[in-house]
Amino acid sequence: MITPKERLFSAIKRKDVDRPPCICPGGMMNMIIEEVMDKTKVEWPEAHSDPQLMARLTYGIYENGGFENVGVPFCMTVEAEAMGAEVFLGSKINEPRVSKYPIESARQWEMLNKIDLREGRTKVVLDAIGYLKKMDKNLPIIGNLTGPISLASSLMEPTYFYKELRKDPKKVHDYMKFVTEELIIFGRAQLEAGADIIAISDPGGTGEILGPKFFKEFAIPYLNKIVDELKPYAVGGIIIHICGKLESIYKELNELHSDVISIESATAIKEIAKNIEDKAIMGNVSTYAIEKNNSESVGKLSKFCIESGVHILAPACGIGVRSGLINIQSMVNVCKKYEK
């Protein structure tokens, strides 16, 4: 009997599988919902800062018939906080967010902290992975990184950051190199702690925001630097999630070194399949539908995604905390019943 871990590993490498896996990585692509908090009696914001609660909560999704993986953390503020940003940890229904930036310009990047793996929420994530490794050896553990553009624009006012891409590109490159090296350190630590896969989500580094020229100059090299450094340690592979419409950067996406490209519902799966080579496609069930529609509708959307060509079924982005567990279960059940 094939395990969820074996199935996902094979799908990532585009090998034959009995059926598509159904996952949600965590990180920016949040998998946690209020209903599972109630079932596990583990809630936000406490679970953001306690490794045992963090592990228990993500495992609660799987044990209640949900996604076929576990993944931590549950937000994209861990690295920013470790590097000096002030973070509000949110509430049961609201994710953490940066409340104060540590720098005002890319020129000030040397004022930022280096990530310390021995304290704070970076240590919480690493310890949570350690707990998950002991809980179920057949379940894939996904560690998560904030993409380099998104982290850089979380440490200073985003509008200033994007302006400096044009006004001061040399200093931005110096800044991006520093941010990227810190992400590599955190990503490798997650893999050494027991994560099988790393998912990198970069919602601030889309083709719509950057355009093809800046995507190629400021996103591709730093994403690839992370992938190249972490691949030897990622036994399951590496996922990159890019938000938004992707047609303007199809050519550039082929330059990414990741094993998987994860896409939002704004991009058609068939178009990605025609334009992207040598990568597994992951996605892209509408998160609006997962939160607002009934389970039958979500099931139909899931089947459509599979028949359109996804190798790995997943939400198109992070799911809303008030999404119903029955809708997540519907996605998983479609995969379980799918016949090639």
Residue pairs with C-beta under 8 A, 6 or more apart in sequence:
2 17
2 18
3 138
3 139
4 21
4 68
4 69
4 138
4 139
4 140
5 137
5 138
5 139
5 140
5 196
5 236
6 138
7 17
7 18
7 19
7 21
7 68
8 21
8 23
8 68
8 69
8 140
8 197
8 236
8 312
9 140
9 196
9 235
9 236
9 237
10 16
10 17
11 17
11 20
11 21
11 280
11 311
11 312
12 197
12 236
12 237
12 239
12 259
12 260
12 280
12 311
12 312
13 237
13 259
13 280
14 280
14 311
19 335
19 336
19 338
19 339
19 340
20 306
20 310
20 311
20 312
20 313
20 335
20 338
21 68
21 69
21 312
21 313
21 335
22 67
22 68
22 302
22 312
22 313
22 314
22 331
22 332
22 334
22 335
23 67
23 68
23 69
23 71
23 140
23 142
23 282
23 312
23 313
23 314
24 30
24 31
24 61
24 67
24 69
24 71
24 314
24 315
24 319
25 31
25 69
25 71
25 142
25 144
25 197
25 199
25 201
25 239
25 241
25 262
25 314
26 58
26 70
26 71
26 72
26 73
26 74
26 142
26 144
26 199
27 71
27 72
27 73
27 74
27 75
27 76
27 144
27 145
27 146
27 199
27 201
28 75
28 76
28 144
28 146
28 150
28 201
28 203
28 241
28 317
28 318
29 71
29 144
29 199
29 201
29 241
29 262
29 314
29 315
29 317
29 318
30 74
30 75
30 95
30 318
30 319
30 321
31 58
31 61
31 66
31 67
31 71
31 74
31 315
31 318
31 319
32 44
32 47
32 57
32 58
32 61
32 74
32 321
33 61
33 319
33 320
33 321
33 322
33 323
33 324
33 325
33 328
34 92
34 93
34 321
34 322
35 324
35 325
36 57
36 60
36 61
36 64
36 66
36 325
37 43
37 44
37 57
37 60
37 92
39 60
39 64
40 56
40 57
40 60
42 53
42 56
42 57
42 60
43 92
44 74
44 89
44 90
44 91
44 92
44 93
44 94
44 95
44 321
45 89
45 90
45 91
45 92
45 96
46 53
47 53
47 54
47 56
47 57
47 74
48 54
48 73
48 74
48 75
48 89
48 90
48 96
48 121
48 124
49 89
49 121
49 124
50 124
51 123
51 124
51 125
51 126
51 127
51 128
51 130
51 131
52 128
52 131
54 72
54 73
54 74
54 124
54 125
54 128
55 70
55 72
55 128
55 129
55 131
55 132
55 135
57 74
58 70
58 71
58 72
58 74
58 128
58 132
59 70
59 132
59 135
59 136
59 139
61 67
61 70
61 328
62 68
62 69
62 70
62 136
62 139
64 325
64 329
65 325
65 328
65 329
65 332
66 325
66 328
66 329
66 332
67 328
67 331
67 332
68 139
68 140
68 332
68 335
69 139
69 140
69 141
69 142
70 132
70 135
70 136
70 139
70 140
70 141
70 142
71 141
71 142
71 143
71 144
71 199
72 125
72 128
72 129
72 132
72 143
72 144
73 121
73 124
73 125
73 128
73 144
74 95
75 90
75 95
75 96
76 144
76 146
76 150
76 154
76 201
76 203
77 85
77 87
77 96
77 97
77 98
77 146
77 154
78 121
78 122
78 125
78 146
78 186
79 115
79 122
79 145
79 146
79 151
79 182
79 183
79 186
80 87
80 98
80 146
80 151
80 154
80 155
81 87
81 98
81 120
81 121
82 113
82 115
82 116
82 120
82 121
82 122
82 186
83 102
83 112
83 113
83 114
83 115
83 151
83 155
83 182
84 102
84 103
84 111
84 112
84 113
84 155
85 98
85 99
85 100
85 101
85 102
85 154
85 155
86 98
86 99
86 100
86 102
87 96
87 97
87 98
87 99
88 96
88 97
88 98
88 99
89 96
90 96
90 97
92 321
93 321
93 322
94 321
95 318
95 321
98 154
101 154
101 155
101 156
101 157
102 111
102 112
102 113
102 155
102 156
103 109
103 111
103 112
103 155
103 156
104 156
104 157
104 160
105 156
105 160
105 164
105 171
106 152
106 156
106 161
106 164
106 168
106 171
106 172
106 174
106 175
107 168
107 171
108 156
109 171
109 174
109 175
109 178
109 179
110 178
112 155
112 178
114 182
114 185
115 122
115 182
115 185
115 186
116 122
117 123
117 126
117 185
117 186
117 189
122 186
122 189
125 143
125 190
126 189
126 190
126 193
127 193
129 141
129 143
129 190
129 193
129 194
129 195
130 193
130 194
132 139
132 141
132 194
133 141
133 193
133 194
140 196
140 197
140 236
141 194
141 195
141 196
141 197
142 195
142 196
142 197
142 198
142 199
142 239
143 187
143 190
143 191
143 193
143 195
143 197
143 198
143 199
144 190
144 198
144 199
144 200
144 201
145 183
145 186
145 187
145 190
145 198
145 199
145 200
145 201
145 226
146 154
146 183
146 200
146 201
146 202
147 200
147 201
147 202
147 203
147 204
147 205
147 219
147 223
147 240
148 176
148 179
148 180
148 183
148 202
148 205
148 219
148 222
148 223
148 226
149 176
149 202
149 204
149 205
149 210
149 218
149 219
149 222
150 201
150 202
150 203
150 204
150 205
151 179
151 183
152 161
152 172
152 175
152 176
152 179
152 204
153 161
153 162
153 204
154 204
155 179
158 204
161 172
162 209
164 171
164 172
165 172
165 210
165 214
165 218
169 217
172 218
173 218
176 218
176 222
177 222
179 222
180 222
180 225
180 226
183 226
184 225
184 226
184 229
184 230
187 198
187 200
187 226
187 229
187 230
188 229
188 230
188 233
190 198
191 198
191 230
191 233
191 234
192 233
195 234
196 234
196 235
196 236
197 234
197 236
197 237
197 238
197 239
198 230
198 234
198 238
198 239
199 238
199 239
199 240
199 241
199 262
200 223
200 226
200 227
200 238
200 239
200 240
200 241
200 258
201 240
201 241
201 262
202 219
202 223
202 240
202 241
202 242
202 243
203 241
203 243
203 317
205 215
205 218
205 219
205 223
205 242
206 215
206 242
206 243
206 244
207 215
207 242
207 244
207 245
207 246
207 247
207 248
207 249
207 252
208 244
208 245
208 248
209 244
210 218
210 219
211 248
212 248
212 249
212 251
212 252
215 249
215 252
216 252
216 255
220 252
220 255
220 256
223 240
223 256
223 257
223 258
224 255
224 256
224 257
227 238
227 240
227 256
227 257
227 258
228 257
230 238
231 238
231 257
237 258
237 259
237 260
238 257
238 258
238 259
238 260
239 258
239 259
239 260
239 261
239 262
239 282
240 256
240 258
240 260
240 261
240 262
241 261
241 262
241 263
241 282
241 317
242 249
242 253
242 261
242 262
242 263
242 264
243 264
243 266
243 317
244 264
244 266
244 267
245 266
245 267
246 253
246 263
246 266
246 267
246 272
247 267
247 271
250 272
250 275
250 276
253 261
253 275
253 276
254 275
254 276
254 277
254 278
256 279
258 279
259 279
259 280
260 279
260 280
260 281
260 282
260 311
260 312
261 272
261 276
261 279
261 280
261 281
261 282
262 282
262 283
262 284
262 314
263 269
263 272
263 281
263 282
263 283
263 284
263 316
264 283
264 284
264 316
264 317
265 283
265 284
265 285
265 286
265 287
265 288
265 316
265 317
266 316
267 284
268 308
269 281
269 283
269 284
269 305
269 308
269 309
269 310
270 308
270 309
272 281
272 309
273 281
273 308
273 309
280 311
280 312
281 309
281 310
281 311
281 312
282 310
282 311
282 312
282 313
282 314
283 305
283 310
283 312
283 313
283 314
283 315
283 316
284 305
284 310
284 314
284 315
284 316
285 298
285 301
285 302
285 305
285 313
285 314
285 315
285 316
285 331
286 301
286 316
287 315
287 316
287 317
287 318
287 319
287 320
287 323
289 297
289 298
289 301
289 327
290 298
290 315
290 319
290 320
290 323
290 327
290 328
290 331
291 319
291 320
291 322
291 323
291 324
291 327
293 301
293 327
294 327
295 324
295 326
295 327
295 329
295 330
296 330
298 327
298 330
298 331
299 330
299 331
299 333
299 334
302 313
302 330
302 331
302 334
302 335
303 334
303 338
305 313
306 313
306 334
306 335
306 338
313 331
313 334
313 335
315 331
319 328
